């Protein structure tokens, strides 16, 4: 079994979700062969000194517990935690990847992404993304004291929230042409991503071929993840008491 999660946005302001994630890592995730975290694990990551932040210590320890148990942990960067680096990798044993990752899910070729690169209609965001992903910007940012980096990151987060509130819905969703382009380029039957916070299953027809796209849910109000096995993909969530149940948001297949 493989386990997927995205957009947890963990921070000091989410103690219940932080604890729920540790419970998932120390419990159900230990039945997995691989765990894939597809970006925005943390609300803010200002540099790998954050591995020592008190609110993250249990999370880092639980991630290390997975890899120490022989479970492959794969992490893709999100738009909030794109500065995850060697310090995080060494602390957790995770394998860090770039904007995408190809894998085989029980014989089905799959493309994994965070998903922000698919939102090509949002031109201001894509311009900002190019800036903060540049080597020069990151070197200059990481050279600042940690407290200053957190202040800058908080200001950027606030501005992002303000900008998002004023954008049309279509700007915040994945662009159909961008989806078709990556499916065509990577020649995969399955695409799994997060970022848009719009959990659903979609069917796309590209060049006469059928593809399925799973959009992972965020952890804004509850834990949620997807598992893949020989019978396909299955979405789960938990209630306030921690009881696991199917996540019904994926039952309808949307034709795109």
N, C-alpha and C positions, 0 to 999 in steps of 0.2 A: 504494500500500500504506500502511496505517496500522499503527502499532505501539503496543502497550499493555503496561504493567508496573505492578506495585503491590507495596507492602509489602517494599521492599528493606531497610529498617532499617539504612542505612549509618552507620558510625561509625568511630572510631579502632580499635575492636576487630574490624573486618571488612576488613582490608587486601586480602585476595584478592578479595572480592566488590566492593569499591570499584574495584579494577583491572579486574575483569570487566565492570562497568557502563561504565567508560570505553571499554573495547574495543567493547562493543555500540554505544555512542553514536558512536564514531569509525568504525565499520564498517557493520554491517547497517542501523543507524538512518538512515544517509545515503541509503538507498534508499527511505525512507518519504517520503510527502507530509506526514504529521502524526505526531507522537509524543504519546501521552497517558500521563501518570504519575498514577495514581489514589490517591495518598496514601501516607504513611509512607515517603517516599523516604529520610528520615533517621530514625535512632532517636531522636534528640533535636534539636530546633531551638529554641534559647532566645532567638532574636531574630536579626535580619538581620546583626548583627556576625559571625555564624557563617559568612558567605561567605568570611571571611578565615582560618578555621581551617585549619591545614596539611593535615589529612587530607581536606578538602573541596575544596581548590584545583583539583586535576585534574578533579574532577567538575564544578565550576562552569565551568571552562574548556571542557570537552567539551560541556556544555549550550549554552554560548554559541557554540561551533563549529557546532552544529546550526542555531541560529537565524540565524547569519551566512550559512549556506549556503542560506537561504530555506525551511527546514523549519519548519512550525508546531509549536511546543512548548506543550502544554496541561498545566497542573498543577492538580490538585485537592488540597485539604488532607486530611491524615489525622489520626488522633488523637494521633500523635507530633509532627507537624510543622505543626500548625494555625497557628503563628505566622509562617509564610512570608509575607513582605510585599513592600513596594515595593523594598527593597534587593535581595532575591533576584530580583525581576522585572527590575530594571535590570541586575543582573550577568549574567543569563542570557538575557534577551530573551523569557522565558516569558510566556504568558498565564495569569494566576492566576484560578481560578474558585471558586465557593462549594461547596455540598454536592452539587451535581449539574450535569450538562452534557448537553444534547441535541445529537446530531450525526447525520449521514447517513452510513451505511457502505454504499457501492455500492448505494444505493437503499433500504436498510433503515433505518428510523428506530431509533435506539439511545439509551438512557439510560445515562450513565456516572456512577458514584458511588464514593466510598471504601467505603461499606457499613456504617459503624458506626451510622448512623441507622436501619438496618433491624433492629438487635439490640434490639428494644423490650422484650423480656422482662427484660433486665438493667437494672432500674430504678435501682440505685445508680450504674451507669455513666452512664446518661442524665442523672441529676441532676448528676453531676460535669461532664459535657459541657456542660450548660447554663451552669454556673458559669464554666468556663474560656473559653467562647466569648463571654461577655459583654464589652461594651466596657469597663466599669469594671474588671473583673478584669484584662484584658489591659493597660490603661493602667497600673495599679498594678504589675503584674509587670514590664513593660518599663521602668519607671522605676528598677528596682533595678540595681545593678552586674551586669555580665555573669557574673562568677564566682559571685555569689550566685544568679543565675537558674539557672545550671547545677547548682548544689547542690540547689536546690528541685526542678528537673526530674528529677534523679537520684533524689531521695527519692520523688517522685510515681511515677516508673517502678517503683521497688522495691515500693512499696505496691500498684501495679496488678498486678504479677506475683504478689504474695502473694494478692491478692483473687481473681485469675483462677484460681489453683491450687485454690481452695476452691469454685468455682462449678460447677454442673452443666453438661453439654455443651449442653443446649438454650439456656441463657442466653447462650452465646458464639456462637450461630449466628443467622442471619437469621430473623426471624419470618415465617411464611407470610402472615399477614394484612397485615403491613407491605409485603411484596413485592407482594402483590396490589394494595394501595392505590397504590403508586407506578406500577405498570404501568397501572392503570386511569386514574390522574390524568394521566399523560403520554401515554397512548395510543401506546405503542411496542411493537414486536414483540420487541425485544432489550434485555436489561439486562446490563451488565458492571460488576462491582465486585470489590473485594478485601476486606481487613480480617479475614475469618474464618480465613484461612490453610487453607482447605479446598477446594483446586482441584477443579472439577467442572463438568459441563454439566447443567443442569436444564431440564425442560420443565414449564411451568405452564399450566393452563387457568383463565382468568379471564373470567367472564361469557360463556362459550362460545367464547372466542378463545384460540388457542395462542400462547404466548410462550416464548422461550428465555432462560435466565439463565446467564451464564458467570461463575464465581468464579475470579478470578486467583490464582495461586500466590504464596506468599512466597518470598523469596530466602534463607531460613534456611540452606540448605546448598548451593544451586546457583543459577545464573542461570536465569531462566525468563520467557518473555514470550509474547504472543499477537499475531499479525499478521492483519489483515483485508484482503481483496482481493475482486475480483469473484466468486471461487469460494467465499467464506465466510470463516470464522475458522479459524486454524491455530495450534496451540500448539507452542512450541519450548523446548528446554533445551540445555545444553552439558555435556560431560563434563569430567573433570579436565584434559584436554589442550586444551580449548576447542573441540572438534568439536561442531557443531550437529546435533541430532537431534530428531525429533518427541517431544513430551511426551505419553506414553501415558496420563496420568492423566485426560485429557478424552475418551477413546474411548467410554466408556459414557454414554449419555444417561439421566439419572435422572428418573423421572416423579414429579412432586410435586403 
